[in-house]
Amino acid sequence: MTTTRTFDEENLSSEKEAVMHLEHQPRGLSSADEEFLANFSDEAKAQVLKKVDWRLIPMLVLLYLIAYIDKTNIGNAKIEGLLPDLGMNGNQYNIALSVFFIPYVLAEVPSNIILNHFKRPSVYLGSLILVWGIIMTCTGFVQNFGSLVGIRFLLGLFEAGFLPGAVLIISKWYLPNETQTRIAILYTSAASGGAFSGLLAFVIAKMDGTAGYEGWRWIFIIEGLATICLAFLTFFLLVDSPQRSSGWLTPDEIQFLEVRQLANSTQGSQKKGVAWGALISVLTDWKIYLLILANWSNAVPNYALKFTMPQIIQSMGFTSAKAQLLTIPPYAVGAFSAYLFSVFADRYTWRMPFIIIPQLLQVVAFSILFTKAAAISDNIALCYFGVCLACFGMYPILPGVNAWNVSNLPNPTKRAIGIGYLVCMGNAGGIIGSFIYQEKEAPRYPTGYGNSFAFASAGLVACLVLEFCLYTLNRKKAQLTEVEIRERYTDEELNEMGEKSPLFKYTL
């Protein structure tokens, strides 16, 4: 990946700090391992990370691209005649959108618990992708509202495991200070998916009448078949773990990747039965609920807008075909911003400012749309700018929030559950987002723009509160010296405390 080289070279100097992030932990390292890690050259580190980037990230990006398209292409199908062909009216479209998120939310944490114990992520995720590809293909053959709701429910169930699973896989290959840029690259595929979905729908819709099927049906059929093809590639191309990568990593590179993860993790989580303790710890951790609220500043406006953007642009006076094409620029600027903000966040190892700046941009964007959309045909340029600015502000938030979460969960089991819980609760915002743009309120959409403004503002406040609390906790921990801490606690006790250990410093 063209950006990885410069990013890793600039951050190699901070890797020792990242490894020392948990220096008090009994890391299970032998003296030989510690010596090996210390003597592994910066050039070798850059090389191995570059190899991992090229083997892991492109495949995850491609898979998330198709997952995003499959999840949101119903918005493209809508303006190609989905509703009248299925006899849908009122809020039935909103119901069809929201039913996807019920299993999508409920299955994410269990899926990550399963994946965390799976030796072959490629097999687990590949199987999920294969099933949802079949479901997506079948969507092209639904005949009424009931069958559409049923198929959307199943789609949500099998798509649920992918995003939290992808974040978990990234966290197993990289250190916390290396994750946000990689998650951002992954998430840019969502923005790219929005752009590509509009272009693809524009092309596929021209098949209207082919074999007796409407154009919107071909959107589901062709994109579903593409998903099935990618599922089979996943079984062979998605890398599983350093231990299973001897075909493209040297023994020293494998040892480096494994040892530095061990050096950066607590090990108490590996005890039998402790997964329940980790689950309870996640559910009762106040910090994750502030992150969930911050996540909603992305999830609610984003899901709401992605399902409605073609209609918003069409209401400016464009044809359905042009509206499909004009969805491309907003997603393109979103992809750019997700990467841009994440590079700086990883470079400075500081999450908060690179989340709240995008949130502020969202506040401005939805203020513009709320005040000007009533006369949208007279304010086409300004409203289209508002849509683009909203996307520019949305897309950096999810990578930032997820990286912030990963950085402050050193215990591997709690991290796996915490990733799944944050993603699942964040996606619960999709249920809200499915209902805030009401067809009867078009083109002004005061409920949609107003709620998006409110959630962006609430997320901004949540980030500021979390920053203040973590800063205060770090200052409190700094009151004791390391000698005093080690006199008071055993290594085993410090290990079991995880992020609550007085020697652990929270990432801000």
ABEGO torsion letter per residue (X at the ends): XAAAAAAAAAAAAAAAAAAAAAAABBAGBBAAAAAAAAABBAAAAAAAAAAAAAAAAAAAAAAAAAAAAAAAAAAAAAAAGAAAAAGBBEAAAAAAAAAAAAAAAAAAAAAAAAAAABABAAAAAAAAAAAAAAAAAAAAABABAAAAAAAAAAAAAAAAAAAAAAAAAAAAABBAAAAAAAAAAAAAAAAAAAAAAAAAAAAAAAABGBGGBBAAAAAAAAAAAAAAAAAAAAAAABBABAAAAAAABBAAAAAAAAAAAAAABBAAAABBGAAAAAAAAAAABAAAAAAAAAAAAAAAAAAAAAAAAAAAAAAAGBBAAAAAAAAAAAAAAAAAAAAAAAAAAAAAGBAAAAAAAAAAAAAAAAAAAAAAAABAAAAAAAAAAAAAAAAAAAAAAAAAAAAAAAAABABAAAAAAAAAAAAAAAAAAAAAAAAABBAAAOAAGAAAAAAAAAAAAAAAAAAAAAAAAAAAAAAAAAABBAAAAAAABBAAAAAAAEAABAABBBBX
